[in-house]
Amino acid sequence: MRFERVCLGALSLLAVSPAWAADGGYSLLGDWPVKVVSESGIEAGLRGNWSYDYARFDDASFIDNDAWRRQELSAYVRKPGVFELALGYDFRNEVWLDNFVRISGAGGDLRIGQFKTPVGYEESAVGTAATTFMERAMPVTAFYAGRRLGVDWTYEKVPNWYFNLAVQAGGDLLGDNQGRTLGGRVVFNPIKDDTQILHLGLSASNEKRQDDTLRVQVRPEAFLTTRRLVDTGALNRVEGIGRLGLEAIWQRGPLLVQSEYLRIGIDRYGAPDYSADGYYLAASWVLTGEKRSYKSAAFGNLKPSRDWGAVELAARYSHIDLNDPGSAIGGRQSDWTFGANWYIGQHFKLQFNYVWADASRRGVDLDPEIAQLRAQIYF
């Protein structure tokens, strides 16, 4: 299989990395020279995330698959605290990533371009290279609004607070999602020290779409299948869309507990309004003792403290309810996901996820079990 060849290739590179370091060069498991810094403090660099996945289903109605999940590459030029210019593209999914100009000063950060809408912590705040599980939780992917063109303002100069307000209009760089979105996110850290962090967040947005149709659907937490087990079908006569997100995260040493509640409300003209919600609860434990970094109201990736890497175990329960009698019967679904991650140096990660989905829609019940593997290179 192609996945096996990818793993063998990655392990071959890892095998020669100590020799690289012994010759005085850069260690493959250490930091990589992906940026340059001028004497004036201006940085120019690259960011990347390349992930290859394999998924096996116990249900014959699903098809086992292996494929690239992401092929993301971004370039940036910045002077910290002054400005940043970023340009990024996902070659696998053929979508533009965050592309913007940001100006920083005493009044906060002003960003102009394409960037993520603010509702949904896992989507809006956490990069694809830093996710604990191979896929984000169902409610996040179902209700997330995607990237849009616009302007936003971020302010972090009040101790233990984070503020973000956005006005996005004109769709995205692919010409989709035409309309206007107003959104905001605020985070408070009642506890934030070297031993533990408590993160409490609230976000909301209001969207006015030019296209008056919306469809709410979601795959099980395995994106190598195209099947959606819960699905509202097309909701027509959509006038406005409201989204609400609540987030709570606690980290103490190698333990991290995380939860979100998300809700979507759709105002329709000449048809019943529609609403749906969902939530998840997740926990992870780093067996080797490391903890995740925390910056700008988001937790980052692990950096192993040992030559052979770091190991993390995780579990998550997520639930979504797309039934709104009188408007749409989209179904209900609950997923249990169990994961194990091996962080090999600062730029390699191997992930295993086992997902048990339990879905019911219009009298049809499905409960596929899915085993997934990922080989990831990120920088």
N, C-alpha and C positions, 0 to 999 in steps of 0.2 A: 504493500500500500504506500501511497505517497506520504502519508503521515509517518509511517515507519522510517522512510528515507529522510524526512525532515529531522526526526529525532536522532537518527544515527549521524547525520551531518552535524547537528548541534553538539552531540557528545564528542565527535571527533575534534571539533574546534576547542572544546573545553579541555580535551586531553593535552593539547599542545600549548595551552595558555601559560602554564608555569614556566615553560622554556622562554616564551616571549619576555616574561618578567625578568628571568635570570640574565637575559642578554642586555638588560637595561632599557628595554622598550616598554610600551604600555602593556599592562596585563589585561588579557581579555576579560577577566573576572573583576577587574577594578574599574576605575573611572576611564571613560574614553575621551579622546580629544575632539569633541564635536562642536567646540566654539573657540573663537579667538577674541582677545580683548586688547584694544588699543591703549596707548599711554594715557589718553583722555578718559578712559573708562567706558568706551563704547564697545558693546559685545555684538558679535555676529555668530549665529550658530544654527544647528539643525536639531529637530526633535522627530522621533520616529516610533512607530509601534506596528510590528508585523506579527500577526497571529495566524497559526494554522491549526484547524480544529478537526476532530473526528467525533462522530456521534453514532451510537448504536441504540436502536429501539427494540423493545421486547414485543411490540405490537406490529403485526405483519402489514397493517394498513399504513404504516410509516416506512420510509425508505432510509436505510443507513447511508451515511454520507461522510465524506471528508473533503475539505476545501479551505482556501484562505478565508478567514473571517474578516481580517482588516489588513490593509496595506497603507498605513498613514505616514505621510511625510510632511513636515512643516519647517519653514525657515523663518528666522527672526533677526531683527537688528534692534538693539535697545541700549539705553543708558539708564540703569536702575534709578527710580525716583524722578526721572525726567521725561522719557518717552519710550515707546515701543512700537515697532512695525512688524506684523506677523502675517504669514501667508501659508496656508495648508490645504492638502488635498488627500482624500482617501481613494487610492487607485483601484482597490477591490470593489468598493461600493459606488464608485464614480460620483462622489459628492464633495463639494467644497467644505472645508472645516472652518475653524475660526480664522477670519481674514479681517484685520482691523488696524487702525492707528490709535494709539493710546497716549494721552498727554497727562503727566502727573505733576502735582504741585501741592501747596499747602491746603487747597480746597478739596483734595481728593484726586481720583483718577477719572478722566473723561475719555470714553472709548467710542469710536465711530467705525462702523463697518458691519460685518456679519459675525454674530456670536450667539450663544445659547440663550433661550428664554429662561427666566429665573425659577420656574416652579419644577420641583423634583430634584432633591439634593443629589441623588446618585447620577442623574444625567447632567444637571446644570453645573455642578461644582466639582465632580470627581472625573479625572481624565480616564480614558479607556485603558491606559496602562496600569492604573492603580486600583482596579476593581478586585474585591476579594473573591467574587464568584465570576464564572465565565460570562454570565449574562446578568443584566440588572433585573431587579424584581419586577414581576408582572405589572403592578399598578403604575410603576414609573414609566415603563415602555408603552403602556396603553394610553396614558393621559398626557405624556410629554408633548410639547408643541413643536419641538425642533428648533433649528437655527433660523434667525431672521436678520434682515438688514435694519440698522437703527443706531441709536445713541444710548449709552448708559453711563451712569455715575456711580462710583464706588467710594466709600469713605470708611477708613479703618483707624482714624486717629483718636477716637474715644476708647479708652481702655476697656477691653472685654466686649466690645460691640463691633458688629460688621453691618454696613448698610449698602444696598444695591438697588437702584431704581433704573428702569429701562423704558424707552419709547422706541418701538420697532414698527416699521411700515414698509410697504413696497415688496413684500415677499422675501425670497432668498436669492442667492446668486445663481440658482438654476431656473429662476423665473416662476417658482411654485409658491404656494401659500400666500397669495396676494391678500392684503388686508392690513389692519392696524392692531398692534398688541401693546397694552400698557401692563407693566409688571414690576414687582419689587420683592426683595428678600431681606430679612433682618435676622441676625444671629446674635445671641447673648451667651457669654461664657461665665456663669456664676462661679465656676471653679476652673482655674487654668494655671497649673504650675508644673514642676518637673515630674511629679508623680502621677497626676491625673488631670483629665480634661472633661468637663461637662459642657455639651454643646446643645443649645436649644434654639430652634429656628422656626420661622413663620414666613411663608411666601404666598403670593397671590398674583393672578393676572386676569385681564379682561381682553378678549379678542373679538374684533369685528371682521368677518371674512367677506371678501368679494364673492367667493364661491359659496353658495348657500347650502352646500352638502358636506356632511361630516360622517365618517364611519369609525366607530370605536371597536377595536379588535386587538387581540394579542396572541402571540405564539406561546407555547410552554417555554420554560426558561432554557431553551435549546434552539438557537437561531439557524441551525443547518436544516431545519424543516420549514417549509412554507405554510404548513397547516395551522390554522387558528381554531382553537377548540371553543372559544367564546367570541361572539361577533354580533354586533347590533344590526349589521347590514347598513345600507345607506340611509342616513337621516337627512331628509330634505327640509327646505324652508328654514334653514338655520340663520338666525339673526345675530346672535352673540354667544360667546363661549366664556364661561368663568371657570377658573382653576384655583384650587386651594391646596396648600401643602403644609404639613406640620412635621417637624423632624426633631429627633432626640437621639443623642449619641453620647456614650460615656466610655472613656478609655482610662484604664488604670494599668500601667505597665504593659504586659503582653496581651491583656484581655481588652476586647472592644465589643460593646453591645450597641446595636444600632436599630432604629425603627423610624418608619415614615407612615403617615396617613395622607392619602391623596383623594381629592374629590373633584369631579367635573360636573358642571351644570350647563345645559344648552337651552337657550331661549329660542323658541320657534314661532313664526307668525303663521296663523291659520292651522296649527297643529299642536298637540300637547307638548309641553316642555319635557326635557329628559334630564335625568341626573344619575350618576353612578359613582361608586367609591371603591377604595381598596386600601390595603395596608400590608406591611411586612414587619417581621421581627427577626433579627439576625445577630449572631454572636460568633466571634473568632478568637482563637487562642494561639499565640505563637510559641510553639514548644521550645524554641531556642532562646526565648526571652526578649527579643527585640520588640520595639513599639513603633507605630507609624508616626511619621512627622505630621505636624499640624500647622497650616499656614493659610491665611485668607479664608477662614471659616470652612476649611476642607482638610480631610486626612489624605496623606499621600502614600506612596509605596514604601514597602519595607526595604531597608538597607542592611544586608546581613553583616554580622560582626565576626563571622567565622569564614575561613577560607572556602569551606565546602558549601556554605550557604545557610539559609534559614528555612524552617518548616512551620507551616501554619495549618491548623484544622478549623473548619467553619461549618455552621449549620444555619439554615434560614427557612422560615415558614412565611409564605405570602398568600394573600387571598384577594380576589377581585369579584365584584358583583355588578354585572352589567344589566340586570333585570330592573326595569321600571314599568310596572303594569300600566297599560293605557298608552304607552309611548313606544317601548321596544323591549323585547325579551332577548337579551344578548347572552344570557347564561351566567353561571357562577363557576369559578375555578379556584382550587387551592393547590399550591405546589410546595412540596418539601424538597429542599436541595441540601446535599451534604458535600463538602469539598475538602480537598487537600492541596496545598500549594507548596512547591519547592522553589525558593528564590535562590538562583545560582549566581552569585556575584551581584553586581549592580544592574545588569542588563539582560539577564536570562530568567525565564520563569516557566516551569512546567505545572500545569493545573489538571486536576481530576475532579469532575462533578458527577454526582449521581442524583437524578431528579425523578421524583415520583409525582406525577400530575393527576389530579382528580377533578374532572370537569363534567358539568351537566348543563345541557341546553336543549330546550323543547323536547324533553323526554328521552334524549339520547345521552347516555353516560359513557365516558371514556376515561381510562386511567393508565395511560402509557408510563412505562419506566424507561429512563434514558441514562446511558453511561456516556460520558464525554471526556475527551482529552484535548489539551491545548499545549502547543509549543510556542513560546512568545519571546521575541527580541524587542527591547525597547531602550530608548536613550533620550 
